[in-house]
């Protein structure tokens, strides 16, 4: 092979080697460039942190429940209420939808008996009756979820209510006595329920005053009030349960 041909062959080999090297380098650089945006994009997505507060509608319901109840406490007793003997208040949000019982409980710090709560709907209502000296006697009506009520339920609900007697006063005092600040000892006072026109128990209020808790199961739900006369006023609207 002549020297000229050798130079030509060597030149071609060098050209091919340089081309291959350049191709490899360019491919690596392109891969690096294509990966960088993906890495930058991933690092730009913030980690999902747990929310400290629940921004759901239930928070609005809790706030609305407090507002409604404060208005009930502060409002004057109307002539209509004095004539009729009581006023019933349903808890609804600004859209007119019932506020769930669970949101009402959170708002006022009340607690329902766990077994009874399984049979309740969102049809609860607060009511009050005119008392002496323009005072209000409060109560609560807890409506059954009729789809869960069955034959013989009247026996069960009365047993459940008797079981609730042990804690019904501290559980519902914020609704039944909203204007009274009870001490821990006063809330834990031992009250004994007896049979009367309704099941009832005497309650000692601060300052030596006396009151009571009265309750009755009816066809649509349960009525709890702080006086016999006030429970009477609401009871007349319902048929009693006589097992």
FIVEX-654277 format. One line per 8 residues: number of its first residue (from 1); for each residue x, y, z of N, C-alpha, C, CB. Coordinates in nm, 2 decimals. Glycine has a CB too. Example, Ala and Ser with C-alpha at 12.3 -4.5 7.8 and 13.67 -1.06 7.14 Angstrom:
<rs>
1 = 1.32/-0.57/0.78/1.23/-0.45/0.78/1.32/-0.33/0.78/1.13/-0.45/0.90 ~ 1.28/-0.22/0.71/1.37/-0.11/0.71/1.29/0.00/0.79/1.41/-0.06/0.57
</rs>
This chain:
<rs>
1 = 0.09/-0.12/0.00/0.00/0.00/0.00/0.09/0.12/0.00/-0.10/0.00/0.12 ~ 0.05/0.22/-0.09/0.13/0.34/-0.10/0.11/0.43/0.02/0.10/0.41/-0.22 ~ 0.21/0.52/0.04/0.20/0.61/0.16/0.08/0.70/0.15/0.33/0.69/0.17 ~ 0.04/0.73/0.03/-0.08/0.82/0.01/-0.20/0.75/0.06/-0.09/0.86/-0.13 ~ -0.21/0.62/0.03/-0.33/0.55/0.07/-0.34/0.53/0.22/-0.34/0.41/0.00 ~ -0.22/0.51/0.28/-0.21/0.49/0.43/-0.26/0.62/0.49/-0.07/0.46/0.47 ~ -0.22/0.74/0.44/-0.27/0.86/0.50/-0.42/0.88/0.49/-0.19/0.98/0.44 ~ -0.47/0.83/0.38/-0.61/0.84/0.36/-0.69/0.76/0.45/-0.65/0.80/0.21
9 = -0.64/0.63/0.47/-0.71/0.54/0.57/-0.70/0.59/0.71/-0.64/0.40/0.56 ~ -0.58/0.64/0.75/-0.57/0.69/0.88/-0.66/0.81/0.90/-0.42/0.73/0.91 ~ -0.67/0.90/0.80/-0.75/1.02/0.81/-0.90/0.98/0.83/-0.74/1.10/0.69 ~ -0.94/0.87/0.76/-1.08/0.83/0.77/-1.11/0.77/0.91/-1.11/0.72/0.66 ~ -1.01/0.70/0.96/-1.03/0.64/1.10/-1.04/0.75/1.20/-0.91/0.54/1.13 ~ -0.96/0.85/1.18/-0.96/0.96/1.28/-1.09/1.03/1.27/-0.84/1.06/1.25 ~ -1.14/1.06/1.15/-1.27/1.13/1.13/-1.38/1.05/1.20/-1.30/1.15/0.98 ~ -1.38/0.91/1.17/-1.49/0.83/1.23/-1.48/0.83/1.38/-1.47/0.69/1.18
17 = -1.36/0.82/1.44/-1.34/0.82/1.59/-1.39/0.95/1.65/-1.19/0.80/1.62 ~ -1.35/1.06/1.58/-1.39/1.19/1.63/-1.55/1.21/1.63/-1.33/1.31/1.55 ~ -1.61/1.16/1.51/-1.75/1.17/1.50/-1.82/1.09/1.61/-1.79/1.12/1.36 ~ -1.77/0.96/1.63/-1.83/0.88/1.74/-1.82/0.95/1.87/-1.76/0.74/1.74 ~ -1.70/1.00/1.90/-1.68/1.07/2.03/-1.77/1.19/2.05/-1.54/1.11/2.05 ~ -1.79/1.27/1.95/-1.88/1.38/1.95/-2.02/1.34/1.97/-1.86/1.46/1.82 ~ -2.06/1.23/1.90/-2.20/1.18/1.92/-2.23/1.14/2.06/-2.22/1.07/1.82 ~ -2.13/1.07/2.12/-2.15/1.02/2.26/-2.16/1.13/2.35/-2.03/0.93/2.30
25 = -2.07/1.23/2.34/-2.07/1.35/2.43/-2.20/1.43/2.41/-1.95/1.44/2.39 ~ -2.25/1.45/2.29/-2.37/1.52/2.27/-2.49/1.45/2.33/-2.40/1.55/2.12 ~ -2.49/1.32/2.32/-2.60/1.24/2.37/-2.61/1.25/2.53/-2.59/1.09/2.33 ~ -2.49/1.24/2.59/-2.48/1.25/2.74/-2.53/1.39/2.78/-2.34/1.23/2.79 ~ -2.49/1.49/2.71/-2.53/1.63/2.75/-2.68/1.65/2.73/-2.45/1.73/2.66 ~ -2.74/1.59/2.62/-2.88/1.60/2.60/-2.96/1.54/2.71/-2.92/1.55/2.47 ~ -2.91/1.42/2.76/-2.97/1.34/2.86/-2.97/1.42/2.99/-2.91/1.21/2.88 ~ -2.86/1.49/3.02/-2.84/1.57/3.14/-2.94/1.69/3.14/-2.70/1.62/3.16
33 = -2.95/1.75/3.02/-3.04/1.87/3.01/-3.18/1.83/3.02/-3.02/1.93/2.87 ~ -3.22/1.71/2.97/-3.36/1.67/2.97/-3.40/1.63/3.11/-3.38/1.55/2.88 ~ -3.30/1.58/3.20/-3.33/1.54/3.34/-3.35/1.66/3.43/-3.22/1.45/3.39 ~ -3.27/1.77/3.40/-3.27/1.88/3.49/-3.41/1.95/3.51/-3.18/1.99/3.44 ~ -3.49/1.97/3.41/-3.62/2.03/3.43/-3.71/1.94/3.51/-3.69/2.05/3.30 ~ -3.70/1.80/3.49/-3.78/1.71/3.57/-3.75/1.72/3.71/-3.77/1.57/3.52 ~ -3.61/1.73/3.74/-3.57/1.74/3.88/-3.61/1.87/3.94/-3.42/1.73/3.89 ~ -3.60/1.98/3.86/-3.64/2.11/3.91/-3.79/2.12/3.94/-3.60/2.22/3.82
41 = -3.87/2.05/3.84/-4.01/2.05/3.86/-4.05/1.97/3.98/-4.07/1.99/3.73 ~ -3.99/1.86/4.01/-4.02/1.78/4.13/-3.99/1.86/4.26/-3.94/1.65/4.13 ~ -3.88/1.93/4.26/-3.84/2.00/4.38/-3.93/2.13/4.40/-3.70/2.05/4.37 ~ -4.00/2.17/4.29/-4.09/2.29/4.30/-4.23/2.25/4.36/-4.11/2.35/4.17 ~ -4.26/2.12/4.37/-4.39/2.08/4.43/-4.38/2.08/4.58/-4.44/1.95/4.37 ~ -4.45/2.16/4.65/-4.44/2.15/4.80/-4.50/2.02/4.86/-4.51/2.27/4.86 ~ -4.44/1.98/4.97/-4.50/1.86/5.04/-4.63/1.89/5.09/-4.40/1.82/5.15 ~ -4.72/1.80/5.09/-4.86/1.82/5.14/-4.86/1.80/5.29/-4.96/1.71/5.07
49 = -4.89/1.91/5.35/-4.89/1.92/5.50/-5.03/1.90/5.55/-4.83/2.05/5.55 ~ -5.05/1.83/5.67/-5.18/1.82/5.73/-5.24/1.95/5.77/-5.18/1.73/5.85 ~ -5.37/1.97/5.74/-5.43/2.10/5.77/-5.45/2.11/5.93/-5.56/2.11/5.70 ~ -5.42/2.22/5.98/-5.44/2.24/6.13/-5.59/2.26/6.16/-5.36/2.36/6.18 ~ -5.66/2.31/6.07/-5.81/2.33/6.09/-5.88/2.27/5.98/-5.84/2.48/6.11 ~ -6.00/2.23/6.01/-6.09/2.17/5.90/-6.17/2.28/5.84/-6.18/2.06/5.96 ~ -6.14/2.32/5.72/-6.21/2.43/5.65/-6.34/2.39/5.59/-6.12/2.50/5.55 ~ -6.40/2.28/5.64/-6.52/2.23/5.58/-6.64/2.31/5.63/-6.54/2.08/5.61
57 = -6.76/2.28/5.58/-6.88/2.35/5.62/-6.92/2.33/5.76/-6.99/2.31/5.53 ~ -6.87/2.21/5.82/-6.90/2.19/5.96/-6.85/2.29/6.05/-6.84/2.05/6.00 ~ -6.74/2.36/6.02/-6.69/2.47/6.10/-6.79/2.59/6.10/-6.55/2.51/6.06 ~ -6.85/2.61/5.98/-6.95/2.71/5.97/-7.07/2.68/6.05/-6.98/2.74/5.82 ~ -7.11/2.55/6.05/-7.22/2.50/6.12/-7.20/2.52/6.27/-7.25/2.36/6.09 ~ -7.08/2.49/6.32/-7.05/2.51/6.46/-7.06/2.66/6.50/-6.91/2.46/6.49 ~ -7.01/2.74/6.42/-7.02/2.89/6.44/-7.16/2.93/6.44/-6.93/2.96/6.34 ~ -7.24/2.89/6.34/-7.38/2.92/6.33/-7.46/2.87/6.45/-7.44/2.87/6.20
65 = -7.43/2.75/6.50/-7.50/2.70/6.61/-7.48/2.78/6.74/-7.45/2.56/6.64 ~ -7.36/2.83/6.76/-7.33/2.91/6.87/-7.41/3.05/6.86/-7.18/2.94/6.88 ~ -7.41/3.10/6.74/-7.48/3.23/6.72/-7.63/3.21/6.75/-7.46/3.28/6.58 ~ -7.69/3.11/6.70/-7.83/3.08/6.72/-7.86/3.07/6.87/-7.88/2.95/6.64 ~ -7.78/2.99/6.94/-7.80/2.97/7.08/-7.78/3.09/7.16/-7.71/2.86/7.13 ~ -7.69/3.17/7.13/-7.67/3.30/7.20/-7.79/3.39/7.18/-7.54/3.37/7.15 ~ -7.84/3.39/7.06/-7.96/3.47/7.04/-8.08/3.42/7.12/-8.00/3.47/6.89 ~ -8.09/3.29/7.13/-8.20/3.23/7.22/-8.19/3.28/7.36/-8.20/3.08/7.21
73 = -8.07/3.28/7.41/-8.04/3.32/7.55/-8.08/3.47/7.57/-7.90/3.29/7.59 ~ -8.03/3.55/7.48/-8.04/3.69/7.49/-8.18/3.75/7.46/-7.94/3.76/7.41 ~ -8.26/3.68/7.37/-8.38/3.74/7.33/-8.49/3.75/7.44/-8.44/3.66/7.22 ~ -8.57/3.85/7.43/-8.68/3.87/7.53/-8.79/3.77/7.50/-8.73/4.01/7.52 ~ -8.86/3.73/7.60/-8.97/3.64/7.58/-9.09/3.72/7.52/-9.01/3.57/7.72 ~ -9.13/3.68/7.41/-9.24/3.75/7.34/-9.38/3.72/7.40/-9.24/3.71/7.19 ~ -9.47/3.80/7.36/-9.61/3.78/7.41/-9.67/3.65/7.36/-9.70/3.90/7.37 ~ -9.63/3.62/7.23/-9.67/3.49/7.17/-9.62/3.37/7.25/-9.63/3.49/7.02
81 = -9.50/3.38/7.29/-9.44/3.27/7.36/-9.51/3.26/7.50/-9.29/3.28/7.38 ~ -9.53/3.37/7.56/-9.60/3.37/7.69/-9.74/3.31/7.68/-9.61/3.51/7.75 ~ -9.81/3.34/7.57/-9.94/3.28/7.55/-9.94/3.13/7.52/-10.01/3.36/7.43 ~ -9.85/3.09/7.43/-9.84/2.95/7.39/-9.77/2.87/7.49/-9.77/2.94/7.26 ~ -9.69/2.93/7.58/-9.62/2.85/7.69/-9.49/2.80/7.65/-9.71/2.74/7.72 ~ -9.44/2.81/7.53/-9.31/2.76/7.49/-9.27/2.81/7.35/-9.30/2.61/7.50 ~ -9.14/2.81/7.32/-9.09/2.84/7.19/-8.99/2.73/7.15/-9.03/2.98/7.19 ~ -9.01/2.68/7.03/-8.93/2.58/6.97/-8.84/2.64/6.87/-9.01/2.46/6.91
89 = -8.71/2.60/6.87/-8.61/2.66/6.78/-8.53/2.55/6.71/-8.51/2.76/6.85 ~ -8.54/2.54/6.58/-8.47/2.44/6.50/-8.34/2.51/6.46/-8.55/2.40/6.37 ~ -8.23/2.43/6.45/-8.10/2.48/6.42/-8.07/2.45/6.27/-7.99/2.42/6.51 ~ -8.07/2.56/6.19/-8.05/2.56/6.05/-7.94/2.65/6.01/-8.18/2.59/5.97 ~ -7.86/2.62/5.91/-7.76/2.71/5.86/-7.82/2.82/5.77/-7.65/2.63/5.78 ~ -7.74/2.90/5.72/-7.79/3.02/5.64/-7.85/2.97/5.51/-7.67/3.11/5.61 ~ -7.83/2.85/5.47/-7.90/2.80/5.35/-8.03/2.73/5.38/-7.81/2.70/5.27 ~ -8.06/2.73/5.51/-8.19/2.66/5.55/-8.18/2.52/5.57/-8.29/2.69/5.45
97 = -8.06/2.46/5.56/-8.04/2.32/5.59/-8.02/2.29/5.73/-7.92/2.26/5.50 ~ -8.07/2.17/5.78/-8.05/2.14/5.92/-7.90/2.13/5.96/-8.12/2.01/5.96 ~ -7.86/2.18/6.07/-7.73/2.17/6.12/-7.71/2.03/6.18/-7.68/2.28/6.22 ~ -7.62/1.95/6.14/-7.61/1.81/6.20/-7.59/1.82/6.35/-7.49/1.74/6.14 ~ -7.65/1.71/6.41/-7.64/1.71/6.56/-7.50/1.71/6.61/-7.71/1.58/6.61 ~ -7.41/1.64/6.53/-7.27/1.64/6.58/-7.21/1.78/6.58/-7.18/1.55/6.48 ~ -7.24/1.87/6.49/-7.19/2.00/6.49/-7.25/2.08/6.60/-7.22/2.07/6.35 ~ -7.38/2.06/6.63/-7.44/2.12/6.75/-7.37/2.08/6.88/-7.59/2.08/6.75
105 = -7.34/1.95/6.89/-7.27/1.91/7.01/-7.14/1.98/7.03/-7.25/1.76/7.00 ~ -7.06/1.99/6.92/-6.93/2.06/6.92/-6.95/2.20/6.96/-6.86/2.04/6.79 ~ -7.05/2.27/6.91/-7.07/2.41/6.93/-7.09/2.44/7.08/-7.18/2.46/6.85 ~ -7.18/2.36/7.14/-7.22/2.38/7.28/-7.15/2.30/7.38/-7.37/2.37/7.29 ~ -7.07/2.20/7.34/-7.00/2.12/7.43/-7.09/2.02/7.51/-6.93/2.20/7.54 ~ -7.19/1.98/7.44/-7.28/1.88/7.50/-7.25/1.74/7.44/-7.43/1.91/7.47 ~ -7.30/1.64/7.50/-7.27/1.50/7.46/-7.40/1.41/7.48/-7.16/1.44/7.55 ~ -7.43/1.34/7.38/-7.54/1.25/7.38/-7.50/1.11/7.43/-7.61/1.24/7.24
113 = -7.59/1.04/7.49/-7.56/0.90/7.52/-7.52/0.82/7.39/-7.68/0.83/7.60 ~ -7.42/0.75/7.40/-7.37/0.68/7.27/-7.47/0.59/7.21/-7.24/0.61/7.30 ~ -7.54/0.51/7.29/-7.64/0.42/7.23/-7.76/0.49/7.18/-7.68/0.31/7.34 ~ -7.80/0.59/7.25/-7.92/0.67/7.21/-7.89/0.74/7.08/-7.97/0.77/7.32 ~ -7.77/0.79/7.07/-7.73/0.87/6.95/-7.74/0.79/6.82/-7.59/0.93/6.97 ~ -7.73/0.66/6.83/-7.74/0.58/6.71/-7.88/0.58/6.65/-7.70/0.43/6.75 ~ -7.98/0.62/6.73/-8.11/0.62/6.68/-8.17/0.77/6.66/-8.20/0.55/6.78 ~ -8.08/0.87/6.67/-8.13/1.00/6.65/-8.10/1.06/6.51/-8.05/1.09/6.75
121 = -8.19/1.15/6.47/-8.17/1.22/6.34/-8.12/1.36/6.37/-8.31/1.23/6.27 ~ -8.12/1.44/6.27/-8.08/1.58/6.28/-8.20/1.67/6.31/-8.00/1.63/6.16 ~ -8.31/1.61/6.35/-8.43/1.69/6.38/-8.44/1.74/6.52/-8.55/1.61/6.34 ~ -8.33/1.75/6.59/-8.33/1.80/6.73/-8.38/1.95/6.73/-8.19/1.79/6.80 ~ -8.43/1.99/6.85/-8.48/2.13/6.87/-8.45/2.17/7.01/-8.63/2.15/6.83 ~ -8.42/2.30/7.03/-8.41/2.36/7.16/-8.54/2.43/7.19/-8.29/2.46/7.17 ~ -8.59/2.42/7.31/-8.71/2.50/7.34/-8.70/2.56/7.48/-8.84/2.40/7.34 ~ -8.78/2.66/7.50/-8.78/2.72/7.64/-8.92/2.77/7.67/-8.68/2.84/7.65
129 = -8.95/2.77/7.80/-9.08/2.81/7.85/-9.06/2.93/7.93/-9.15/2.70/7.92 ~ -9.16/3.02/7.94/-9.15/3.14/8.03/-9.15/3.09/8.17/-9.27/3.24/8.00 ~ -9.05/3.14/8.25/-9.05/3.10/8.39/-9.08/3.23/8.48/-8.91/3.05/8.43 ~ -9.06/3.22/8.60/-9.08/3.33/8.69/-8.98/3.44/8.67/-9.09/3.28/8.84 ~ -9.02/3.56/8.68/-8.93/3.67/8.67/-8.86/3.69/8.54/-8.83/3.66/8.78 ~ -8.94/3.66/8.43/-8.88/3.67/8.30/-8.77/3.57/8.27/-8.84/3.81/8.27 ~ -8.75/3.47/8.35/-8.65/3.37/8.33/-8.70/3.26/8.23/-8.61/3.30/8.46 ~ -8.61/3.20/8.16/-8.64/3.09/8.07/-8.61/2.96/8.13/-8.57/3.11/7.93
137 = -8.70/2.86/8.11/-8.68/2.72/8.15/-8.65/2.65/8.02/-8.80/2.66/8.23 ~ -8.53/2.59/8.01/-8.49/2.53/7.88/-8.51/2.38/7.87/-8.34/2.56/7.86 ~ -8.51/2.34/7.75/-8.52/2.19/7.73/-8.48/2.16/7.59/-8.67/2.14/7.74 ~ -8.47/2.03/7.56/-8.42/1.99/7.43/-8.51/1.87/7.38/-8.27/1.95/7.43 ~ -8.54/1.87/7.25/-8.61/1.76/7.19/-8.52/1.69/7.09/-8.74/1.81/7.12 ~ -8.50/1.56/7.11/-8.42/1.48/7.03/-8.50/1.38/6.94/-8.31/1.40/7.11 ~ -8.50/1.40/6.81/-8.59/1.33/6.72/-8.52/1.20/6.68/-8.62/1.41/6.60 ~ -8.61/1.09/6.68/-8.56/0.96/6.63/-8.54/0.96/6.48/-8.66/0.85/6.67
145 = -8.44/0.88/6.43/-8.43/0.85/6.29/-8.53/0.73/6.27/-8.28/0.81/6.25 ~ -8.64/0.76/6.21/-8.75/0.66/6.20/-8.71/0.54/6.13/-8.87/0.73/6.14 ~ -8.62/0.54/6.04/-8.57/0.43/5.97/-8.50/0.33/6.06/-8.48/0.47/5.86 ~ -8.45/0.37/6.18/-8.38/0.29/6.27/-8.47/0.24/6.39/-8.26/0.36/6.32 ~ -8.59/0.30/6.40/-8.68/0.26/6.51/-8.75/0.13/6.47/-8.78/0.37/6.54 ~ -8.76/0.04/6.56/-8.82/-0.09/6.53/-8.93/-0.13/6.63/-8.71/-0.20/6.51 ~ -9.00/-0.23/6.61/-9.10/-0.28/6.71/-9.03/-0.32/6.84/-9.18/-0.40/6.65 ~ -9.08/-0.27/6.95/-9.02/-0.30/7.07/-8.91/-0.20/7.11/-8.96/-0.44/7.07
153 = -8.89/-0.10/7.03/-8.78/0.00/7.06/-8.82/0.08/7.18/-8.77/0.10/6.94 ~ -8.95/0.10/7.21/-8.98/0.17/7.33/-8.92/0.12/7.46/-9.14/0.18/7.34 ~ -8.91/-0.02/7.47/-8.85/-0.08/7.59/-8.71/-0.04/7.59/-8.87/-0.23/7.58 ~ -8.64/-0.05/7.48/-8.50/-0.03/7.47/-8.46/0.12/7.50/-8.44/-0.06/7.33 ~ -8.54/0.21/7.45/-8.50/0.35/7.47/-8.52/0.39/7.61/-8.59/0.44/7.38 ~ -8.62/0.34/7.68/-8.64/0.37/7.82/-8.52/0.31/7.91/-8.77/0.31/7.87 ~ -8.47/0.19/7.87/-8.36/0.14/7.94/-8.23/0.22/7.91/-8.33/-0.01/7.89 ~ -8.22/0.27/7.79/-8.10/0.35/7.75/-8.11/0.49/7.83/-8.10/0.38/7.60
161 = -8.23/0.54/7.84/-8.24/0.67/7.91/-8.21/0.65/8.06/-8.39/0.72/7.90 ~ -8.25/0.54/8.12/-8.21/0.51/8.26/-8.06/0.50/8.27/-8.29/0.39/8.31 ~ -8.00/0.44/8.18/-7.85/0.43/8.18/-7.79/0.57/8.17/-7.80/0.34/8.07 ~ -7.85/0.66/8.09/-7.80/0.79/8.07/-7.82/0.88/8.19/-7.87/0.86/7.95 ~ -7.90/0.84/8.28/-7.93/0.92/8.40/-7.80/0.95/8.48/-8.03/0.85/8.49 ~ -7.71/0.86/8.47/-7.58/0.88/8.55/-7.50/1.00/8.50/-7.50/0.76/8.54 ~ -7.52/1.04/8.38/-7.43/1.15/8.32/-7.52/1.26/8.25/-7.33/1.10/8.23 ~ -7.65/1.24/8.25/-7.73/1.34/8.17/-7.71/1.48/8.21/-7.87/1.29/8.17
169 = -7.70/1.50/8.34/-7.68/1.64/8.39/-7.55/1.71/8.34/-7.69/1.64/8.54 ~ -7.43/1.65/8.36/-7.31/1.71/8.31/-7.31/1.71/8.15/-7.19/1.64/8.36 ~ -7.37/1.61/8.09/-7.37/1.60/7.94/-7.46/1.72/7.88/-7.43/1.47/7.90 ~ -7.57/1.76/7.95/-7.66/1.85/7.88/-7.67/1.98/7.96/-7.80/1.79/7.87 ~ -7.59/2.00/8.06/-7.61/2.12/8.15/-7.59/2.25/8.07/-7.51/2.12/8.26 ~ -7.51/2.25/7.96/-7.48/2.38/7.88/-7.61/2.42/7.81/-7.37/2.36/7.78 ~ -7.70/2.32/7.78/-7.82/2.35/7.71/-7.93/2.38/7.81/-7.86/2.24/7.62 ~ -7.94/2.30/7.91/-8.05/2.31/8.01/-8.03/2.43/8.10/-8.06/2.19/8.09
177 = -7.91/2.47/8.13/-7.88/2.58/8.22/-7.77/2.67/8.16/-7.83/2.53/8.37 ~ -7.80/2.73/8.05/-7.69/2.81/7.98/-7.64/2.93/8.05/-7.75/2.85/7.85 ~ -7.72/2.98/8.15/-7.68/3.10/8.22/-7.61/3.07/8.35/-7.80/3.19/8.25 ~ -7.58/2.95/8.38/-7.52/2.91/8.51/-7.38/2.85/8.49/-7.61/2.81/8.59 ~ -7.29/2.90/8.57/-7.15/2.85/8.56/-7.14/2.75/8.68/-7.04/2.96/8.57 ~ -7.14/2.62/8.65/-7.13/2.52/8.75/-6.98/2.49/8.78/-7.20/2.39/8.71 ~ -6.95/2.46/8.90/-6.81/2.41/8.93/-6.81/2.26/8.90/-6.78/2.44/9.09 ~ -6.69/2.21/8.90/-6.67/2.07/8.87/-6.74/1.98/8.97/-6.52/2.03/8.87
185 = -6.74/2.02/9.10/-6.81/1.95/9.20/-6.96/1.95/9.18/-6.77/2.00/9.34 ~ -7.01/2.07/9.14/-7.16/2.08/9.12/-7.20/2.00/9.00/-7.19/2.23/9.10 ~ -7.12/1.99/8.90/-7.15/1.91/8.78/-7.15/1.76/8.82/-7.06/1.94/8.67 ~ -7.07/1.72/8.91/-7.06/1.58/8.95/-7.14/1.54/9.07/-6.91/1.55/8.98 ~ -7.24/1.63/9.10/-7.32/1.60/9.21/-7.41/1.48/9.18/-7.42/1.72/9.25 ~ -7.44/1.40/9.28/-7.51/1.28/9.26/-7.66/1.31/9.26/-7.49/1.17/9.38 ~ -7.73/1.28/9.15/-7.87/1.31/9.14/-7.94/1.17/9.12/-7.90/1.40/9.02 ~ -8.06/1.16/9.18/-8.13/1.03/9.18/-8.26/1.05/9.11/-8.15/0.98/9.32
193 = -8.28/0.98/9.00/-8.41/0.99/8.93/-8.52/0.90/8.99/-8.39/0.95/8.78 ~ -8.64/0.95/8.99/-8.75/0.88/9.05/-8.87/0.88/8.94/-8.80/0.95/9.18 ~ -8.96/0.79/8.97/-9.08/0.78/8.89/-9.18/0.89/8.94/-9.14/0.64/8.90 ~ -9.24/0.96/8.85/-9.34/1.06/8.87/-9.43/1.07/8.75/-9.28/1.20/8.91 ~ -9.48/1.18/8.72/-9.55/1.20/8.60/-9.45/1.17/8.48/-9.62/1.34/8.58 ~ -9.33/1.21/8.50/-9.22/1.18/8.41/-9.10/1.13/8.50/-9.18/1.31/8.32 ~ -9.00/1.08/8.44/-8.88/1.05/8.52/-8.82/1.18/8.55/-8.78/0.95/8.44 ~ -8.78/1.20/8.68/-8.73/1.33/8.72/-8.62/1.31/8.83/-8.84/1.42/8.77
201 = -8.54/1.41/8.85/-8.44/1.42/8.95/-8.42/1.56/8.99/-8.30/1.36/8.91 ~ -8.40/1.58/9.12/-8.37/1.72/9.17/-8.22/1.76/9.14/-8.40/1.73/9.32 ~ -8.20/1.88/9.12/-8.07/1.93/9.09/-8.04/2.05/9.18/-8.05/1.97/8.94 ~ -7.92/2.05/9.24/-7.88/2.17/9.32/-7.81/2.27/9.24/-7.79/2.12/9.44 ~ -7.85/2.39/9.24/-7.79/2.50/9.16/-7.70/2.58/9.26/-7.90/2.59/9.10 ~ -7.61/2.66/9.21/-7.52/2.74/9.29/-7.61/2.84/9.37/-7.42/2.82/9.20 ~ -7.57/2.87/9.49/-7.64/2.96/9.58/-7.75/2.90/9.65/-7.69/3.07/9.49 ~ -7.76/2.77/9.65/-7.87/2.70/9.72/-8.00/2.68/9.65/-7.89/2.77/9.85
209 = -8.01/2.73/9.53/-8.14/2.72/9.45/-8.16/2.57/9.41/-8.14/2.81/9.33 ~ -8.28/2.54/9.38/-8.32/2.40/9.34/-8.38/2.40/9.21/-8.41/2.34/9.45 ~ -8.36/2.30/9.13/-8.42/2.28/9.00/-8.44/2.13/8.98/-8.33/2.35/8.88 ~ -8.46/2.09/8.85/-8.48/1.95/8.83/-8.45/1.92/8.68/-8.62/1.91/8.86 ~ -8.44/1.79/8.65/-8.43/1.74/8.51/-8.54/1.64/8.50/-8.29/1.68/8.48 ~ -8.62/1.66/8.40/-8.74/1.58/8.37/-8.72/1.53/8.22/-8.87/1.65/8.39 ~ -8.75/1.40/8.20/-8.75/1.35/8.06/-8.86/1.26/8.04/-8.62/1.29/8.03 ~ -8.90/1.25/7.91/-9.00/1.15/7.86/-8.98/1.11/7.72/-9.14/1.22/7.88
217 = -8.99/0.98/7.69/-8.98/0.93/7.56/-9.12/0.94/7.49/-8.93/0.78/7.56 ~ -9.13/0.99/7.37/-9.25/0.99/7.30/-9.23/0.92/7.16/-9.30/1.14/7.27 ~ -9.34/0.92/7.08/-9.34/0.85/6.96/-9.23/0.90/6.86/-9.47/0.85/6.89 ~ -9.20/1.03/6.86/-9.11/1.08/6.77/-8.97/1.11/6.82/-9.16/1.21/6.72 ~ -8.95/1.10/6.95/-8.82/1.13/7.01/-8.82/1.13/7.16/-8.76/1.25/6.95 ~ -8.73/1.21/7.22/-8.71/1.22/7.36/-8.71/1.37/7.40/-8.57/1.16/7.40 ~ -8.79/1.40/7.51/-8.79/1.54/7.56/-8.72/1.54/7.69/-8.94/1.58/7.57 ~ -8.63/1.64/7.70/-8.56/1.66/7.83/-8.59/1.81/7.87/-8.41/1.63/7.82
225 = -8.63/1.84/7.99/-8.66/1.98/8.03/-8.62/2.00/8.18/-8.80/2.01/8.01 ~ -8.62/2.12/8.22/-8.58/2.15/8.36/-8.69/2.17/8.45/-8.49/2.28/8.36 ~ -8.82/2.16/8.40/-8.93/2.17/8.49/-9.04/2.08/8.43/-8.98/2.31/8.50 ~ -9.13/2.04/8.52/-9.24/1.95/8.48/-9.34/2.03/8.39/-9.32/1.90/8.61 ~ -9.37/2.15/8.43/-9.46/2.23/8.35/-9.41/2.26/8.21/-9.49/2.37/8.42 ~ -9.28/2.28/8.19/-9.23/2.31/8.06/-9.23/2.18/7.98/-9.08/2.36/8.07 ~ -9.20/2.07/8.04/-9.21/1.94/7.96/-9.35/1.91/7.92/-9.15/1.82/8.05 ~ -9.45/1.94/8.02/-9.59/1.93/7.99/-9.63/2.01/7.86/-9.67/1.98/8.11
233 = -9.58/2.13/7.85/-9.62/2.22/7.74/-9.58/2.16/7.60/-9.55/2.35/7.75 ~ -9.46/2.09/7.60/-9.42/2.03/7.48/-9.48/1.89/7.46/-9.27/2.02/7.47 ~ -9.50/1.82/7.57/-9.55/1.68/7.57/-9.68/1.67/7.50/-9.55/1.63/7.71 ~ -9.76/1.77/7.52/-9.90/1.77/7.46/-9.90/1.76/7.31/-9.98/1.89/7.51 ~ -9.79/1.79/7.25/-9.79/1.78/7.10/-9.76/1.64/7.05/-9.68/1.88/7.05 ~ -9.72/1.55/7.14/-9.68/1.41/7.10/-9.76/1.31/7.17/-9.53/1.40/7.13 ~ -9.76/1.19/7.11/-9.82/1.07/7.17/-9.71/1.00/7.26/-9.88/0.98/7.07 ~ -9.75/0.97/7.38/-9.65/0.90/7.47/-9.62/0.76/7.43/-9.70/0.91/7.62
241 = -9.51/0.71/7.48/-9.48/0.57/7.46/-9.51/0.50/7.59/-9.33/0.55/7.42 ~ -9.60/0.40/7.59/-9.63/0.33/7.71/-9.60/0.18/7.68/-9.78/0.35/7.75 ~ -9.49/0.13/7.72/-9.46/-0.01/7.69/-9.55/-0.11/7.77/-9.31/-0.03/7.73
</rs>
